């Protein structure tokens, strides 16, 4: 007994910011951003917009595609570090927005690995026979946590939400296995303090330096490549699957150079790796489910294909899910 993703959905804020827009705000260039990261544009949340509303849109699309109503759900698990509140959780706010009551709803905080973690948690509960229809999301708005005067971080992130409906599955399809890893010793490679102002790009508020996302980019780059390669190999090995039998890897979309380096180390060509970082930037926990949703829409995912999701993010956290689609 396990679980299977039967439908996905995605949603983003309204405002699209291109690299050229950023050139007008800070000392950067389209050429620098593209060559270092592969990013050309990203969606960022504006004041007055609600991330819960964006997550609800993604959820509703996934539910409609699954032919289900919110009332059919037995739990909501959200990978996020972007709740407006210390508490209640983002998941509780989303539950209320979807008109639901009493079912368990909780967040999993694993930064960019949030969806991979949340999917593993949801799948494990379903294997235990606890639930049979749940919603798993990855949602983040890291654009609200950067210092918009810090070109080293401000150009990297975008905002959004991706949702997946997970149902109980008794056959050979579904999540074959997951592996989650953390290394708190590397906490200071990427962090933001949980206090102070939340701002949006349009509000023009500068954050004090010690109240914005802080990142050691080059160190992070190396560890992200190694950890994503390692966990991908281990999940495949444990499921007795050869890497060459994987149809598509849907990796965390942090940076095209990280994605390409992982693919190269795994010996996988570009046809086996889905990327959309050029159009979304790094949407943290939302990046894997948004990419998965687009991969399905693009016809890159077929029934019975072996699909690998993998991610690495602040914590450090990393992990992977292997799915027989
Ligand atoms: N525009 C123009 N120049 C810039 C910008 C910018 N936006 N940002 C930094 N620079 C400058 C730096 O100031 C530096 O200038 P200097 O040499 O005069 O001091 C120069 O560019 C080179 O900076 P580096 O940091 O050495 O550039 P690097 O090639 O390492 O690329 C990057 C930086 C893109 C951040 C890279 O380290 C990286 O991708 N790291 C991974 C970070 C990441 O993806 N984080 C996301 C979260 S973690 C995750 O999701 C896995």
py3Dmol code that shows the C-alpha trace and the ligand (Angstrom):
import py3Dmol

protein = """\
ATOM      1  CA  UNK A   1       0.000   0.000   0.000  1.00  0.00           C
ATOM      2  CA  UNK A   2       1.297   3.424  -0.924  1.00  0.00           C
ATOM      3  CA  UNK A   3       0.254   6.667  -2.529  1.00  0.00           C
ATOM      4  CA  UNK A   4       0.082   8.156  -5.993  1.00  0.00           C
ATOM      5  CA  UNK A   5      -0.031  11.735  -7.295  1.00  0.00           C
ATOM      6  CA  UNK A   6      -3.188  11.887  -9.415  1.00  0.00           C
ATOM      7  CA  UNK A   7      -3.186  15.607 -10.228  1.00  0.00           C
ATOM      8  CA  UNK A   8      -1.131  18.753  -9.826  1.00  0.00           C
ATOM      9  CA  UNK A   9      -1.690  22.505 -10.062  1.00  0.00           C
ATOM     10  CA  UNK A  10       0.365  25.695  -9.856  1.00  0.00           C
ATOM     11  CA  UNK A  11      -0.165  29.394  -9.326  1.00  0.00           C
ATOM     12  CA  UNK A  12       2.053  32.468  -9.139  1.00  0.00           C
ATOM     13  CA  UNK A  13       1.685  36.108  -8.129  1.00  0.00           C
ATOM     14  CA  UNK A  14       0.638  38.575 -10.835  1.00  0.00           C
ATOM     15  CA  UNK A  15       3.833  40.613 -11.094  1.00  0.00           C
ATOM     16  CA  UNK A  16       6.470  39.414 -13.540  1.00  0.00           C
ATOM     17  CA  UNK A  17       9.961  40.880 -13.080  1.00  0.00           C
ATOM     18  CA  UNK A  18      12.493  40.401 -15.870  1.00  0.00           C
ATOM     19  CA  UNK A  19      16.253  40.713 -15.521  1.00  0.00           C
ATOM     20  CA  UNK A  20      15.970  43.985 -17.447  1.00  0.00           C
ATOM     21  CA  UNK A  21      13.564  45.295 -14.800  1.00  0.00           C
ATOM     22  CA  UNK A  22      16.220  44.446 -12.184  1.00  0.00           C
ATOM     23  CA  UNK A  23      18.913  46.221 -14.232  1.00  0.00           C
ATOM     24  CA  UNK A  24      16.945  49.417 -13.664  1.00  0.00           C
ATOM     25  CA  UNK A  25      16.845  48.874  -9.874  1.00  0.00           C
ATOM     26  CA  UNK A  26      20.333  47.645  -9.020  1.00  0.00           C
ATOM     27  CA  UNK A  27      23.855  47.246 -10.342  1.00  0.00           C
ATOM     28  CA  UNK A  28      23.327  44.000 -12.235  1.00  0.00           C
ATOM     29  CA  UNK A  29      22.851  42.832 -15.806  1.00  0.00           C
ATOM     30  CA  UNK A  30      20.703  40.383 -17.707  1.00  0.00           C
ATOM     31  CA  UNK A  31      23.928  38.808 -18.971  1.00  0.00           C
ATOM     32  CA  UNK A  32      25.331  38.261 -15.416  1.00  0.00           C
ATOM     33  CA  UNK A  33      22.102  36.759 -14.104  1.00  0.00           C
ATOM     34  CA  UNK A  34      21.565  34.500 -17.117  1.00  0.00           C
ATOM     35  CA  UNK A  35      25.118  33.163 -17.268  1.00  0.00           C
ATOM     36  CA  UNK A  36      25.436  32.583 -13.484  1.00  0.00           C
ATOM     37  CA  UNK A  37      21.947  31.236 -12.810  1.00  0.00           C
ATOM     38  CA  UNK A  38      19.965  30.620 -16.024  1.00  0.00           C
ATOM     39  CA  UNK A  39      17.196  32.891 -14.704  1.00  0.00           C
ATOM     40  CA  UNK A  40      15.510  35.361 -17.103  1.00  0.00           C
ATOM     41  CA  UNK A  41      12.383  36.317 -15.128  1.00  0.00           C
ATOM     42  CA  UNK A  42      10.471  35.570 -11.936  1.00  0.00           C
ATOM     43  CA  UNK A  43       7.054  36.278 -10.395  1.00  0.00           C
ATOM     44  CA  UNK A  44       7.063  38.226  -7.125  1.00  0.00           C
ATOM     45  CA  UNK A  45       4.274  38.893  -4.693  1.00  0.00           C
ATOM     46  CA  UNK A  46       3.103  42.519  -4.279  1.00  0.00           C
ATOM     47  CA  UNK A  47       1.595  44.247  -1.280  1.00  0.00           C
ATOM     48  CA  UNK A  48      -2.113  43.420  -1.138  1.00  0.00           C
ATOM     49  CA  UNK A  49      -1.624  39.944  -2.644  1.00  0.00           C
ATOM     50  CA  UNK A  50      -1.997  36.873  -0.439  1.00  0.00           C
ATOM     51  CA  UNK A  51       0.236  33.819  -0.634  1.00  0.00           C
ATOM     52  CA  UNK A  52      -2.562  31.754   0.947  1.00  0.00           C
ATOM     53  CA  UNK A  53      -4.830  32.830  -1.923  1.00  0.00           C
ATOM     54  CA  UNK A  54      -2.167  31.805  -4.463  1.00  0.00           C
ATOM     55  CA  UNK A  55      -1.822  28.425  -2.730  1.00  0.00           C
ATOM     56  CA  UNK A  56      -5.602  28.043  -2.774  1.00  0.00           C
ATOM     57  CA  UNK A  57      -5.627  28.655  -6.549  1.00  0.00           C
ATOM     58  CA  UNK A  58      -2.981  25.962  -7.094  1.00  0.00           C
ATOM     59  CA  UNK A  59      -4.933  23.609  -4.791  1.00  0.00           C
ATOM     60  CA  UNK A  60      -8.216  24.196  -6.596  1.00  0.00           C
ATOM     61  CA  UNK A  61      -6.635  23.473  -9.989  1.00  0.00           C
ATOM     62  CA  UNK A  62      -5.177  20.196  -8.675  1.00  0.00           C
ATOM     63  CA  UNK A  63      -8.484  19.220  -7.043  1.00  0.00           C
ATOM     64  CA  UNK A  64     -10.472  20.002 -10.227  1.00  0.00           C
ATOM     65  CA  UNK A  65      -8.072  17.882 -12.287  1.00  0.00           C
ATOM     66  CA  UNK A  66      -8.432  15.038  -9.771  1.00  0.00           C
ATOM     67  CA  UNK A  67     -12.228  15.333  -9.907  1.00  0.00           C
ATOM     68  CA  UNK A  68     -12.325  15.966  -6.156  1.00  0.00           C
ATOM     69  CA  UNK A  69     -13.780  18.624  -3.881  1.00  0.00           C
ATOM     70  CA  UNK A  70     -11.952  20.124  -0.888  1.00  0.00           C
ATOM     71  CA  UNK A  71     -14.381  18.201   1.327  1.00  0.00           C
ATOM     72  CA  UNK A  72     -12.909  14.923   0.000  1.00  0.00           C
ATOM     73  CA  UNK A  73      -9.527  15.706   1.588  1.00  0.00           C
ATOM     74  CA  UNK A  74      -8.337  14.036   4.777  1.00  0.00           C
ATOM     75  CA  UNK A  75      -5.201  16.127   5.380  1.00  0.00           C
ATOM     76  CA  UNK A  76      -3.143  19.054   4.094  1.00  0.00           C
ATOM     77  CA  UNK A  77       0.658  19.022   4.312  1.00  0.00           C
ATOM     78  CA  UNK A  78       2.460  22.186   3.205  1.00  0.00           C
ATOM     79  CA  UNK A  79       6.185  22.522   2.623  1.00  0.00           C
ATOM     80  CA  UNK A  80       6.839  26.195   3.347  1.00  0.00           C
ATOM     81  CA  UNK A  81       8.907  28.693   5.307  1.00  0.00           C
ATOM     82  CA  UNK A  82       6.730  31.640   4.270  1.00  0.00           C
ATOM     83  CA  UNK A  83       3.784  31.720   6.647  1.00  0.00           C
ATOM     84  CA  UNK A  84       2.799  35.300   7.489  1.00  0.00           C
ATOM     85  CA  UNK A  85       2.580  34.200  11.105  1.00  0.00           C
ATOM     86  CA  UNK A  86       4.870  32.406  13.523  1.00  0.00           C
ATOM     87  CA  UNK A  87       1.669  30.535  14.168  1.00  0.00           C
ATOM     88  CA  UNK A  88      -0.886  29.481  13.048  1.00  0.00           C
ATOM     89  CA  UNK A  89       0.727  27.446  10.315  1.00  0.00           C
ATOM     90  CA  UNK A  90       0.317  28.228   6.640  1.00  0.00           C
ATOM     91  CA  UNK A  91      -1.538  24.913   6.275  1.00  0.00           C
ATOM     92  CA  UNK A  92      -4.172  25.958   8.840  1.00  0.00           C
ATOM     93  CA  UNK A  93      -4.755  29.218   6.967  1.00  0.00           C
ATOM     94  CA  UNK A  94      -5.082  27.317   3.691  1.00  0.00           C
ATOM     95  CA  UNK A  95      -7.435  24.799   5.283  1.00  0.00           C
ATOM     96  CA  UNK A  96      -9.722  27.645   6.373  1.00  0.00           C
ATOM     97  CA  UNK A  97      -9.513  29.305   2.929  1.00  0.00           C
ATOM     98  CA  UNK A  98     -10.578  25.993   1.315  1.00  0.00           C
ATOM     99  CA  UNK A  99     -13.594  25.884   3.637  1.00  0.00           C
ATOM    100  CA  UNK A 100     -12.363  22.845   5.560  1.00  0.00           C
ATOM    101  CA  UNK A 101     -12.434  22.036   9.232  1.00  0.00           C
ATOM    102  CA  UNK A 102     -11.024  19.408  11.633  1.00  0.00           C
ATOM    103  CA  UNK A 103      -8.788  17.528   9.147  1.00  0.00           C
ATOM    104  CA  UNK A 104      -5.107  17.715  10.107  1.00  0.00           C
ATOM    105  CA  UNK A 105      -3.225  20.547   8.406  1.00  0.00           C
ATOM    106  CA  UNK A 106       0.426  21.288   9.130  1.00  0.00           C
ATOM    107  CA  UNK A 107       3.604  22.778   7.694  1.00  0.00           C
ATOM    108  CA  UNK A 108       6.905  21.095   7.027  1.00  0.00           C
ATOM    109  CA  UNK A 109       9.785  23.582   7.212  1.00  0.00           C
ATOM    110  CA  UNK A 110      12.648  22.449   5.001  1.00  0.00           C
ATOM    111  CA  UNK A 111      13.196  25.568   2.854  1.00  0.00           C
ATOM    112  CA  UNK A 112      13.805  24.630  -0.799  1.00  0.00           C
ATOM    113  CA  UNK A 113      13.418  20.912   0.022  1.00  0.00           C
ATOM    114  CA  UNK A 114       9.944  21.595   1.450  1.00  0.00           C
ATOM    115  CA  UNK A 115       7.904  19.781  -1.180  1.00  0.00           C
ATOM    116  CA  UNK A 116      10.178  16.728  -1.278  1.00  0.00           C
ATOM    117  CA  UNK A 117       9.902  16.537   2.518  1.00  0.00           C
ATOM    118  CA  UNK A 118       6.114  17.129   2.546  1.00  0.00           C
ATOM    119  CA  UNK A 119       5.531  14.477  -0.116  1.00  0.00           C
ATOM    120  CA  UNK A 120       7.562  11.962   1.873  1.00  0.00           C
ATOM    121  CA  UNK A 121       5.618  12.785   5.073  1.00  0.00           C
ATOM    122  CA  UNK A 122       2.255  12.483   3.274  1.00  0.00           C
ATOM    123  CA  UNK A 123       3.259   9.231   1.574  1.00  0.00           C
ATOM    124  CA  UNK A 124       4.460   7.727   4.857  1.00  0.00           C
ATOM    125  CA  UNK A 125       1.160   8.500   6.620  1.00  0.00           C
ATOM    126  CA  UNK A 126      -0.709   6.960   3.710  1.00  0.00           C
ATOM    127  CA  UNK A 127       1.421   3.822   3.800  1.00  0.00           C
ATOM    128  CA  UNK A 128       0.498   3.582   7.487  1.00  0.00           C
ATOM    129  CA  UNK A 129      -3.145   3.532   6.423  1.00  0.00           C
ATOM    130  CA  UNK A 130      -3.934   6.822   8.115  1.00  0.00           C
ATOM    131  CA  UNK A 131      -5.295   8.795   5.135  1.00  0.00           C
ATOM    132  CA  UNK A 132      -6.484   8.024   1.613  1.00  0.00           C
ATOM    133  CA  UNK A 133      -6.809  11.441  -0.080  1.00  0.00           C
ATOM    134  CA  UNK A 134      -4.610  14.384   0.805  1.00  0.00           C
ATOM    135  CA  UNK A 135      -3.220  17.621  -0.566  1.00  0.00           C
ATOM    136  CA  UNK A 136       0.542  18.192  -0.539  1.00  0.00           C
ATOM    137  CA  UNK A 137       1.928  21.611  -1.422  1.00  0.00           C
ATOM    138  CA  UNK A 138       5.158  23.495  -1.802  1.00  0.00           C
ATOM    139  CA  UNK A 139       4.628  27.228  -1.290  1.00  0.00           C
ATOM    140  CA  UNK A 140       7.077  30.065  -0.726  1.00  0.00           C
ATOM    141  CA  UNK A 141       7.645  33.787  -1.192  1.00  0.00           C
ATOM    142  CA  UNK A 142      11.342  34.331  -0.514  1.00  0.00           C
ATOM    143  CA  UNK A 143      11.148  37.644  -2.406  1.00  0.00           C
ATOM    144  CA  UNK A 144       9.613  39.023   0.820  1.00  0.00           C
ATOM    145  CA  UNK A 145      12.744  38.073   2.775  1.00  0.00           C
ATOM    146  CA  UNK A 146      15.558  39.448   0.611  1.00  0.00           C
ATOM    147  CA  UNK A 147      17.142  42.842   0.868  1.00  0.00           C
ATOM    148  CA  UNK A 148      16.193  44.326  -2.517  1.00  0.00           C
ATOM    149  CA  UNK A 149      19.433  46.294  -2.377  1.00  0.00           C
ATOM    150  CA  UNK A 150      21.538  43.100  -2.206  1.00  0.00           C
ATOM    151  CA  UNK A 151      22.124  42.063  -5.805  1.00  0.00           C
ATOM    152  CA  UNK A 152      23.770  38.789  -4.754  1.00  0.00           C
ATOM    153  CA  UNK A 153      20.468  37.401  -3.436  1.00  0.00           C
ATOM    154  CA  UNK A 154      17.659  39.630  -4.806  1.00  0.00           C
ATOM    155  CA  UNK A 155      18.048  38.374  -8.379  1.00  0.00           C
ATOM    156  CA  UNK A 156      17.705  34.687  -7.458  1.00  0.00           C
ATOM    157  CA  UNK A 157      14.255  34.210  -5.973  1.00  0.00           C
ATOM    158  CA  UNK A 158      10.661  34.133  -7.221  1.00  0.00           C
ATOM    159  CA  UNK A 159       7.376  33.279  -5.508  1.00  0.00           C
ATOM    160  CA  UNK A 160       4.657  30.716  -6.134  1.00  0.00           C
ATOM    161  CA  UNK A 161       2.756  27.616  -5.128  1.00  0.00           C
ATOM    162  CA  UNK A 162       2.510  24.073  -6.435  1.00  0.00           C
ATOM    163  CA  UNK A 163      -0.044  21.515  -5.269  1.00  0.00           C
ATOM    164  CA  UNK A 164      -0.446  17.767  -5.689  1.00  0.00           C
ATOM    165  CA  UNK A 165      -3.389  15.509  -4.858  1.00  0.00           C
ATOM    166  CA  UNK A 166      -2.144  12.254  -3.370  1.00  0.00           C
ATOM    167  CA  UNK A 167      -4.455   9.222  -3.199  1.00  0.00           C
ATOM    168  CA  UNK A 168      -4.047   5.763  -1.702  1.00  0.00           C
ATOM    169  CA  UNK A 169      -2.637   3.313  -4.255  1.00  0.00           C
ATOM    170  CA  UNK A 170      -2.494  -0.455  -3.948  1.00  0.00           C
ATOM    171  CA  UNK A 171      -0.942  -1.198  -7.347  1.00  0.00           C
ATOM    172  CA  UNK A 172       2.606  -0.847  -8.674  1.00  0.00           C
ATOM    173  CA  UNK A 173       2.295   2.874  -9.396  1.00  0.00           C
ATOM    174  CA  UNK A 174       2.974   5.756  -7.006  1.00  0.00           C
ATOM    175  CA  UNK A 175       5.765   6.888  -4.702  1.00  0.00           C
ATOM    176  CA  UNK A 176       8.317   4.041  -4.638  1.00  0.00           C
ATOM    177  CA  UNK A 177      10.523   5.620  -2.008  1.00  0.00           C
ATOM    178  CA  UNK A 178      11.876   8.818  -0.544  1.00  0.00           C
ATOM    179  CA  UNK A 179      15.011   9.808   1.324  1.00  0.00           C
ATOM    180  CA  UNK A 180      15.344  12.897   3.510  1.00  0.00           C
ATOM    181  CA  UNK A 181      18.613  14.300   4.819  1.00  0.00           C
ATOM    182  CA  UNK A 182      19.630  17.324   6.909  1.00  0.00           C
ATOM    183  CA  UNK A 183      22.870  18.847   8.086  1.00  0.00           C
ATOM    184  CA  UNK A 184      22.352  21.576  10.674  1.00  0.00           C
ATOM    185  CA  UNK A 185      26.097  22.221  10.790  1.00  0.00           C
ATOM    186  CA  UNK A 186      25.680  24.079   7.499  1.00  0.00           C
ATOM    187  CA  UNK A 187      22.817  26.259   8.794  1.00  0.00           C
ATOM    188  CA  UNK A 188      24.674  29.496   8.098  1.00  0.00           C
ATOM    189  CA  UNK A 189      25.141  28.898   4.372  1.00  0.00           C
ATOM    190  CA  UNK A 190      21.599  30.178   3.821  1.00  0.00           C
ATOM    191  CA  UNK A 191      19.333  31.666   6.461  1.00  0.00           C
ATOM    192  CA  UNK A 192      16.955  34.425   7.431  1.00  0.00           C
ATOM    193  CA  UNK A 193      16.024  35.480  10.957  1.00  0.00           C
ATOM    194  CA  UNK A 194      12.437  34.884  11.994  1.00  0.00           C
ATOM    195  CA  UNK A 195      11.624  38.427  12.989  1.00  0.00           C
ATOM    196  CA  UNK A 196      11.282  41.930  11.660  1.00  0.00           C
ATOM    197  CA  UNK A 197       9.505  43.430   8.699  1.00  0.00           C
ATOM    198  CA  UNK A 198       8.085  41.482   5.845  1.00  0.00           C
ATOM    199  CA  UNK A 199       8.316  43.613   2.778  1.00  0.00           C
ATOM    200  CA  UNK A 200       7.518  43.311  -0.894  1.00  0.00           C
ATOM    201  CA  UNK A 201       9.485  44.483  -3.881  1.00  0.00           C
ATOM    202  CA  UNK A 202       6.988  47.221  -4.749  1.00  0.00           C
ATOM    203  CA  UNK A 203       7.017  48.610  -1.196  1.00  0.00           C
ATOM    204  CA  UNK A 204      10.612  49.834  -1.703  1.00  0.00           C
ATOM    205  CA  UNK A 205      11.438  49.062   1.946  1.00  0.00           C
ATOM    206  CA  UNK A 206      15.093  48.263   2.570  1.00  0.00           C
ATOM    207  CA  UNK A 207      15.674  45.567   5.127  1.00  0.00           C
ATOM    208  CA  UNK A 208      18.507  45.969   7.569  1.00  0.00           C
ATOM    209  CA  UNK A 209      21.352  43.673   6.548  1.00  0.00           C
ATOM    210  CA  UNK A 210      20.935  41.292   9.461  1.00  0.00           C
ATOM    211  CA  UNK A 211      17.216  40.907   8.777  1.00  0.00           C
ATOM    212  CA  UNK A 212      17.390  39.621   5.199  1.00  0.00           C
ATOM    213  CA  UNK A 213      18.292  36.360   3.518  1.00  0.00           C
ATOM    214  CA  UNK A 214      22.005  35.739   3.989  1.00  0.00           C
ATOM    215  CA  UNK A 215      23.759  33.321   1.681  1.00  0.00           C
ATOM    216  CA  UNK A 216      27.213  31.905   1.074  1.00  0.00           C
ATOM    217  CA  UNK A 217      26.615  31.214  -2.618  1.00  0.00           C
ATOM    218  CA  UNK A 218      29.766  29.422  -3.787  1.00  0.00           C
ATOM    219  CA  UNK A 219      29.852  27.002  -0.769  1.00  0.00           C
ATOM    220  CA  UNK A 220      26.160  26.309  -1.197  1.00  0.00           C
ATOM    221  CA  UNK A 221      26.664  25.619  -4.870  1.00  0.00           C
ATOM    222  CA  UNK A 222      29.185  22.836  -4.236  1.00  0.00           C
ATOM    223  CA  UNK A 223      27.206  21.139  -1.452  1.00  0.00           C
ATOM    224  CA  UNK A 224      23.935  21.374  -3.416  1.00  0.00           C
ATOM    225  CA  UNK A 225      25.497  19.543  -6.366  1.00  0.00           C
ATOM    226  CA  UNK A 226      27.060  16.790  -4.226  1.00  0.00           C
ATOM    227  CA  UNK A 227      24.036  16.239  -1.985  1.00  0.00           C
ATOM    228  CA  UNK A 228      21.483  16.125  -4.800  1.00  0.00           C
ATOM    229  CA  UNK A 229      23.630  13.672  -6.734  1.00  0.00           C
ATOM    230  CA  UNK A 230      24.148  11.492  -3.686  1.00  0.00           C
ATOM    231  CA  UNK A 231      20.529  11.304  -2.538  1.00  0.00           C
ATOM    232  CA  UNK A 232      19.307  10.642  -6.081  1.00  0.00           C
ATOM    233  CA  UNK A 233      21.693   7.701  -6.445  1.00  0.00           C
ATOM    234  CA  UNK A 234      20.731   6.306  -3.017  1.00  0.00           C
ATOM    235  CA  UNK A 235      16.957   6.486  -3.586  1.00  0.00           C
ATOM    236  CA  UNK A 236      17.357   4.752  -6.956  1.00  0.00           C
ATOM    237  CA  UNK A 237      19.667   2.115  -5.480  1.00  0.00           C
ATOM    238  CA  UNK A 238      17.294   1.365  -2.589  1.00  0.00           C
ATOM    239  CA  UNK A 239      14.410   0.902  -5.040  1.00  0.00           C
ATOM    240  CA  UNK A 240      16.672  -1.285  -7.263  1.00  0.00           C
ATOM    241  CA  UNK A 241      16.224   1.128 -10.150  1.00  0.00           C
ATOM    242  CA  UNK A 242      19.052   1.901 -12.596  1.00  0.00           C
ATOM    243  CA  UNK A 243      19.656   5.598 -13.196  1.00  0.00           C
ATOM    244  CA  UNK A 244      19.368   5.053 -16.947  1.00  0.00           C
ATOM    245  CA  UNK A 245      15.819   3.720 -16.446  1.00  0.00           C
ATOM    246  CA  UNK A 246      14.653   7.022 -14.973  1.00  0.00           C
ATOM    247  CA  UNK A 247      12.548   8.843 -17.564  1.00  0.00           C
ATOM    248  CA  UNK A 248      12.715  12.304 -16.063  1.00  0.00           C
ATOM    249  CA  UNK A 249      14.330  14.109 -13.154  1.00  0.00           C
ATOM    250  CA  UNK A 250      12.377  17.105 -11.866  1.00  0.00           C
ATOM    251  CA  UNK A 251      14.952  18.889  -9.721  1.00  0.00           C
ATOM    252  CA  UNK A 252      14.692  21.905  -7.451  1.00  0.00           C
ATOM    253  CA  UNK A 253      15.064  24.893  -9.758  1.00  0.00           C
ATOM    254  CA  UNK A 254      17.700  26.926  -7.899  1.00  0.00           C
ATOM    255  CA  UNK A 255      20.193  27.518 -10.633  1.00  0.00           C
ATOM    256  CA  UNK A 256      20.701  26.030 -14.107  1.00  0.00           C
ATOM    257  CA  UNK A 257      24.385  25.432 -13.409  1.00  0.00           C
ATOM    258  CA  UNK A 258      23.545  23.348 -10.314  1.00  0.00           C
ATOM    259  CA  UNK A 259      20.927  21.368 -12.280  1.00  0.00           C
ATOM    260  CA  UNK A 260      23.340  20.731 -15.174  1.00  0.00           C
ATOM    261  CA  UNK A 261      26.170  19.718 -12.834  1.00  0.00           C
ATOM    262  CA  UNK A 262      23.933  17.194 -11.022  1.00  0.00           C
ATOM    263  CA  UNK A 263      22.687  15.769 -14.335  1.00  0.00           C
ATOM    264  CA  UNK A 264      26.237  15.470 -15.648  1.00  0.00           C
ATOM    265  CA  UNK A 265      27.436  13.634 -12.516  1.00  0.00           C
ATOM    266  CA  UNK A 266      24.469  11.266 -12.815  1.00  0.00           C
ATOM    267  CA  UNK A 267      25.263  10.713 -16.505  1.00  0.00           C
ATOM    268  CA  UNK A 268      21.848  11.961 -17.624  1.00  0.00           C
ATOM    269  CA  UNK A 269      21.346  14.010 -20.792  1.00  0.00           C
ATOM    270  CA  UNK A 270      19.225  17.176 -21.034  1.00  0.00           C
ATOM    271  CA  UNK A 271      16.261  15.167 -22.373  1.00  0.00           C
ATOM    272  CA  UNK A 272      16.036  13.495 -18.935  1.00  0.00           C
ATOM    273  CA  UNK A 273      15.993  16.694 -16.882  1.00  0.00           C
ATOM    274  CA  UNK A 274      13.133  19.181 -16.641  1.00  0.00           C
ATOM    275  CA  UNK A 275      14.032  22.836 -16.196  1.00  0.00           C
ATOM    276  CA  UNK A 276      11.958  25.999 -15.951  1.00  0.00           C
ATOM    277  CA  UNK A 277      14.243  28.089 -13.715  1.00  0.00           C
ATOM    278  CA  UNK A 278      14.558  30.575 -16.599  1.00  0.00           C
ATOM    279  CA  UNK A 279      10.908  31.617 -16.175  1.00  0.00           C
ATOM    280  CA  UNK A 280      10.380  31.301 -12.387  1.00  0.00           C
ATOM    281  CA  UNK A 281      13.729  31.810 -10.646  1.00  0.00           C
ATOM    282  CA  UNK A 282      14.175  29.907  -7.398  1.00  0.00           C
ATOM    283  CA  UNK A 283      10.705  29.560  -5.857  1.00  0.00           C
ATOM    284  CA  UNK A 284      12.051  27.517  -2.917  1.00  0.00           C
ATOM    285  CA  UNK A 285       9.558  24.812  -1.824  1.00  0.00           C
ATOM    286  CA  UNK A 286       7.276  25.678  -4.750  1.00  0.00           C
ATOM    287  CA  UNK A 287       9.877  24.944  -7.403  1.00  0.00           C
ATOM    288  CA  UNK A 288       9.590  21.138  -7.596  1.00  0.00           C
ATOM    289  CA  UNK A 289       5.743  20.994  -7.734  1.00  0.00           C
ATOM    290  CA  UNK A 290       5.578  23.913 -10.209  1.00  0.00           C
ATOM    291  CA  UNK A 291       8.167  22.172 -12.402  1.00  0.00           C
ATOM    292  CA  UNK A 292       6.331  18.841 -12.083  1.00  0.00           C
ATOM    293  CA  UNK A 293       3.059  20.482 -13.086  1.00  0.00           C
ATOM    294  CA  UNK A 294       4.710  22.067 -16.134  1.00  0.00           C
ATOM    295  CA  UNK A 295       6.459  18.811 -17.060  1.00  0.00           C
ATOM    296  CA  UNK A 296       3.104  17.016 -17.063  1.00  0.00           C
ATOM    297  CA  UNK A 297       1.540  19.813 -19.137  1.00  0.00           C
ATOM    298  CA  UNK A 298       4.445  19.628 -21.607  1.00  0.00           C
ATOM    299  CA  UNK A 299       3.838  15.882 -22.127  1.00  0.00           C
ATOM    300  CA  UNK A 300       7.164  14.924 -20.517  1.00  0.00           C
ATOM    301  CA  UNK A 301       5.518  12.568 -17.964  1.00  0.00           C
ATOM    302  CA  UNK A 302       3.748   9.374 -19.070  1.00  0.00           C
ATOM    303  CA  UNK A 303       1.943   6.607 -17.197  1.00  0.00           C
ATOM    304  CA  UNK A 304       4.407   4.088 -15.689  1.00  0.00           C
ATOM    305  CA  UNK A 305       7.434   6.387 -16.257  1.00  0.00           C
ATOM    306  CA  UNK A 306      10.016   6.524 -13.470  1.00  0.00           C
ATOM    307  CA  UNK A 307      10.153  10.113 -12.239  1.00  0.00           C
ATOM    308  CA  UNK A 308      12.705  11.414  -9.714  1.00  0.00           C
ATOM    309  CA  UNK A 309      12.155  14.593  -7.696  1.00  0.00           C
ATOM    310  CA  UNK A 310      15.176  16.010  -5.844  1.00  0.00           C
ATOM    311  CA  UNK A 311      16.044  19.145  -3.927  1.00  0.00           C
ATOM    312  CA  UNK A 312      18.506  20.855  -1.605  1.00  0.00           C
ATOM    313  CA  UNK A 313      17.958  23.964   0.476  1.00  0.00           C
ATOM    314  CA  UNK A 314      18.537  25.910   3.647  1.00  0.00           C
ATOM    315  CA  UNK A 315      19.050  23.847   6.771  1.00  0.00           C
ATOM    316  CA  UNK A 316      20.828  22.354   5.027  1.00  0.00           C
ATOM    317  CA  UNK A 317      18.151  19.947   3.942  1.00  0.00           C
ATOM    318  CA  UNK A 318      18.063  17.704   0.926  1.00  0.00           C
ATOM    319  CA  UNK A 319      16.100  14.741  -0.345  1.00  0.00           C
ATOM    320  CA  UNK A 320      14.512  12.891  -3.235  1.00  0.00           C
ATOM    321  CA  UNK A 321      11.315  11.029  -4.118  1.00  0.00           C
ATOM    322  CA  UNK A 322      11.197   8.258  -6.732  1.00  0.00           C
ATOM    323  CA  UNK A 323       7.794   7.822  -8.367  1.00  0.00           C
ATOM    324  CA  UNK A 324       6.372   5.201 -10.743  1.00  0.00           C
ATOM    325  CA  UNK A 325       3.948   7.540 -12.515  1.00  0.00           C
TER     326      UNK A 325
END
"""
ligand_1 = """\
51
LIG
N 24.861 41.100 -10.711
C 26.127 41.403 -11.040
N 27.189 41.024 -10.305
C 26.941 40.306 -9.194
C 25.643 39.955 -8.797
C 24.578 40.389 -9.608
N 23.297 40.096 -9.330
N 25.722 39.247 -7.666
C 27.021 39.133 -7.359
N 27.772 39.781 -8.272
C 29.216 39.923 -8.339
C 29.875 39.721 -7.010
O 29.864 40.920 -6.272
C 31.287 39.339 -7.426
O 31.979 40.507 -7.770
P 33.535 40.696 -7.361
O 34.247 39.551 -8.025
O 33.865 42.036 -7.906
O 33.551 40.604 -5.858
C 31.090 38.572 -8.725
O 29.749 38.896 -9.165
C 31.243 37.059 -8.576
O 30.464 36.620 -7.504
P 30.469 35.117 -7.113
O 29.641 34.993 -5.904
O 31.856 34.569 -7.121
O 29.699 34.465 -8.372
P 29.398 32.962 -8.607
O 29.933 32.581 -9.935
O 29.732 32.110 -7.456
O 27.811 32.987 -8.734
C 25.848 32.518 -7.452
C 27.051 33.448 -7.655
C 24.984 32.570 -8.695
C 25.056 33.025 -6.253
C 26.377 31.086 -7.212
O 27.310 31.078 -6.181
C 25.252 30.142 -6.889
O 24.429 29.858 -7.720
N 25.247 29.583 -5.673
C 24.146 28.779 -5.245
C 23.188 29.679 -4.556
C 21.761 29.317 -4.722
O 21.310 28.789 -5.701
N 21.040 29.637 -3.695
C 19.641 29.370 -3.696
C 19.204 28.684 -2.493
S 20.066 27.201 -2.193
C 19.404 26.117 -3.148
O 18.285 26.332 -3.516
C 20.135 24.923 -3.547
"""
view = py3Dmol.view(width=600, height=400)
view.addModel(protein, "pdb")
view.setStyle({"model": 0}, {"cartoon": {"style": "trace"}})
view.addModel(ligand_1, "xyz")
view.setStyle({"model": 1}, {"stick": {}})
view.zoomTo()
view.show()
